[in-house]
Structures are given as C-alpha cells and as structure tokens.
C-alpha cells in the first residue's frame, strides 16, 4: 500500500538547503540540532517563492 494519498493531484517537494543540512548535521535525531535545524528551515521557508494556484 502506498503511503501517498491517491486524492493528491500534485505538489511541490522542498528539501533542505545547504544551511539547513549543516544545521541538521550527521544525526537528524540528535536533540542538540533540533533548534538550529528548525531555525534554518524557517529561514529557508521565508525565502521560498512558490507558485500557488486554485483548484
């Protein structure tokens, strides 16, 4: 069974940028990197310019 919903017609996948990857480090489960990774991810999100359309 697929983990993706068949109701989804399309979307955009955004992966971590270089700053986010650096903040995540080598162990994404390390609690010490949680805050820096979240802050880097929010900064990346503020810079995104995604095209939105109505369904």
N, CA and C atoms as an extended XYZ file, in Angstrom:
165
Properties=species:S:1:pos:R:3:atomname:S:1:resname:S:1:resid:I:1 pbc="F F F"
N         0.841       -1.182        0.000 N   UNK     1
C         0.000        0.000        0.000 CA  UNK     1
C         0.885        1.244        0.000 C   UNK     1
N         0.551        2.184       -0.845 N   UNK     2
C         1.325        3.417       -0.939 CA  UNK     2
C         1.054        4.305        0.267 C   UNK     2
N         2.073        5.016        0.707 N   UNK     3
C         1.849        5.951        1.813 CA  UNK     3
C         1.334        7.289        1.312 C   UNK     3
N         1.235        7.477        0.010 N   UNK     4
C         0.738        8.727       -0.567 CA  UNK     4
C        -0.739        8.596       -0.861 C   UNK     4
N        -1.477        9.622       -0.597 N   UNK     5
C        -2.917        9.606       -0.817 CA  UNK     5
C        -3.229        9.703       -2.306 C   UNK     5
N        -4.111        8.857       -2.809 N   UNK     6
C        -4.484        8.953       -4.221 CA  UNK     6
C        -5.299       10.214       -4.519 C   UNK     6
N        -5.723       10.936       -3.490 N   UNK     7
C        -6.517       12.150       -3.680 CA  UNK     7
C        -5.644       13.353       -4.056 C   UNK     7
N        -4.346       13.243       -3.853 N   UNK     8
C        -3.440       14.351       -4.134 CA  UNK     8
C        -3.117       14.359       -5.624 C   UNK     8
N        -3.388       15.478       -6.280 N   UNK     9
C        -3.152       15.585       -7.722 CA  UNK     9
C        -1.735       16.030       -8.048 C   UNK     9
N        -1.114       16.768       -7.189 N   UNK    10
C         0.230       17.269       -7.456 CA  UNK    10
C         0.746       18.015       -6.250 C   UNK    10
N         1.982       18.413       -6.329 N   UNK    11
C         2.540       19.146       -5.204 CA  UNK    11
C         3.981       19.509       -5.457 C   UNK    11
N         4.563       20.145       -4.488 N   UNK    12
C         5.956       20.557       -4.559 CA  UNK    12
C         6.687       19.991       -3.363 C   UNK    12
N         7.785       19.337       -3.611 N   UNK    13
C         8.615       18.804       -2.533 CA  UNK    13
C         9.787       19.766       -2.346 C   UNK    13
N         9.961       20.209       -1.131 N   UNK    14
C        11.055       21.121       -0.808 CA  UNK    14
C        12.003       20.393        0.134 C   UNK    14
N        13.232       20.223       -0.281 N   UNK    15
C        14.245       19.597        0.553 CA  UNK    15
C        15.060       20.648        1.271 C   UNK    15
N        15.852       20.227        2.221 N   UNK    16
C        16.662       21.193        2.965 CA  UNK    16
C        17.742       21.826        2.097 C   UNK    16
N        17.957       23.125        2.295 N   UNK    17
C        19.045       23.808        1.595 CA  UNK    17
C        20.355       23.546        2.341 C   UNK    17
N        21.446       24.129        1.869 N   UNK    18
C        22.761       23.877        2.472 CA  UNK    18
C        22.815       24.288        3.942 C   UNK    18
N        22.222       25.426        4.269 N   UNK    19
C        22.239       25.885        5.661 CA  UNK    19
C        21.444       24.939        6.562 C   UNK    19
N        20.323       24.451        6.068 N   UNK    20
C        19.519       23.510        6.851 CA  UNK    20
C        20.253       22.184        7.029 C   UNK    20
N        20.881       21.702        5.955 N   UNK    21
C        21.644       20.457        6.052 CA  UNK    21
C        22.784       20.586        7.066 C   UNK    21
N        23.444       21.732        7.049 N   UNK    22
C        24.531       21.955        8.010 CA  UNK    22
C        23.987       21.972        9.440 C   UNK    22
N        22.813       22.577        9.633 N   UNK    23
C        22.219       22.639       10.968 CA  UNK    23
C        21.740       21.264       11.431 C   UNK    23
N        21.264       20.455       10.509 N   UNK    24
C        20.810       19.102       10.857 CA  UNK    24
C        21.997       18.247       11.295 C   UNK    24
N        23.113       18.407       10.607 N   UNK    25
C        24.311       17.641       10.942 CA  UNK    25
C        24.223       16.205       10.457 C   UNK    25
N        25.042       15.348       11.049 N   UNK    26
C        25.117       13.957       10.604 CA  UNK    26
C        24.060       13.070       11.243 C   UNK    26
N        23.450       13.529       12.332 N   UNK    27
C        22.428       12.740       13.008 CA  UNK    27
C        21.168       13.577       13.166 C   UNK    27
N        20.187       13.394       12.286 N   UNK    28
C        18.975       14.217       12.356 CA  UNK    28
C        18.138       13.965       13.612 C   UNK    28
N        18.436       12.922       14.358 N   UNK    29
C        17.685       12.628       15.584 CA  UNK    29
C        18.351       13.196       16.834 C   UNK    29
N        19.486       13.859       16.672 N   UNK    30
C        20.199       14.445       17.801 CA  UNK    30
C        19.413       15.645       18.328 C   UNK    30
N        18.966       15.599       19.584 N   UNK    31
C        18.181       16.713       20.126 CA  UNK    31
C        18.933       18.047       20.116 C   UNK    31
N        20.244       18.017       20.131 N   UNK    32
C        21.023       19.257       20.147 CA  UNK    32
C        20.890       20.034       18.843 C   UNK    32
N        20.528       19.345       17.757 N   UNK    33
C        20.405       20.036       16.469 CA  UNK    33
C        18.967       20.451       16.163 C   UNK    33
N        18.036       20.118       17.039 N   UNK    34
C        16.625       20.399       16.763 CA  UNK    34
C        16.357       21.893       16.553 C   UNK    34
N        16.778       22.707       17.498 N   UNK    35
C        16.507       24.147       17.381 CA  UNK    35
C        17.234       24.795       16.198 C   UNK    35
N        18.550       24.563       16.043 N   UNK    36
C        19.232       25.154       14.882 CA  UNK    36
C        18.629       24.695       13.551 C   UNK    36
N        18.237       23.426       13.468 N   UNK    37
C        17.643       22.920       12.230 CA  UNK    37
C        16.284       23.571       11.975 C   UNK    37
N        15.503       23.737       13.021 N   UNK    38
C        14.192       24.380       12.868 CA  UNK    38
C        14.349       25.838       12.441 C   UNK    38
N        15.294       26.537       13.038 N   UNK    39
C        15.521       27.932       12.664 CA  UNK    39
C        16.008       28.056       11.222 C   UNK    39
N        16.895       27.153       10.803 N   UNK    40
C        17.378       27.173        9.418 CA  UNK    40
C        16.245       26.837        8.453 C   UNK    40
N        15.399       25.893        8.825 N   UNK    41
C        14.259       25.534        7.981 CA  UNK    41
C        13.260       26.669        7.854 C   UNK    41
N        12.999       27.361        8.944 N   UNK    42
C        12.088       28.518        8.875 CA  UNK    42
C        12.683       29.620        8.014 C   UNK    42
N        13.983       29.848        8.116 N   UNK    43
C        14.638       30.861        7.277 CA  UNK    43
C        14.523       30.468        5.801 C   UNK    43
N        14.726       29.188        5.510 N   UNK    44
C        14.582       28.713        4.131 CA  UNK    44
C        13.148       28.926        3.646 C   UNK    44
N        12.187       28.603        4.481 N   UNK    45
C        10.784       28.761        4.110 CA  UNK    45
C        10.405       30.201        3.825 C   UNK    45
N        10.975       31.126        4.579 N   UNK    46
C        10.673       32.549        4.338 CA  UNK    46
C        11.196       33.017        2.982 C   UNK    46
N        12.227       32.365        2.484 N   UNK    47
C        12.827       32.750        1.203 CA  UNK    47
C        12.169       32.079       -0.004 C   UNK    47
N        11.347       31.073        0.234 N   UNK    48
C        10.720       30.348       -0.880 CA  UNK    48
C         9.723       31.227       -1.622 C   UNK    48
N         9.686       31.047       -2.899 N   UNK    49
C         8.708       31.742       -3.739 CA  UNK    49
C         7.986       30.674       -4.554 C   UNK    49
N         6.984       30.057       -3.924 N   UNK    50
C         6.227       29.003       -4.585 CA  UNK    50
C         5.021       29.590       -5.309 C   UNK    50
N         4.690       28.987       -6.425 N   UNK    51
C         3.536       29.439       -7.186 CA  UNK    51
C         2.292       28.716       -6.662 C   UNK    51
N         1.312       29.490       -6.229 N   UNK    52
C         0.067       28.925       -5.708 CA  UNK    52
C        -1.019       29.045       -6.766 C   UNK    52
N        -1.808       28.017       -6.891 N   UNK    53
C        -2.928       28.031       -7.820 CA  UNK    53
C        -4.179       27.544       -7.109 C   UNK    53
N        -5.311       27.939       -7.623 N   UNK    54
C        -6.587       27.460       -7.059 CA  UNK    54
C        -6.967       26.159       -7.734 C   UNK    54
N        -7.611       25.312       -6.970 N   UNK    55
C        -8.056       24.017       -7.510 CA  UNK    55
C        -9.319       24.189       -8.330 C   UNK    55
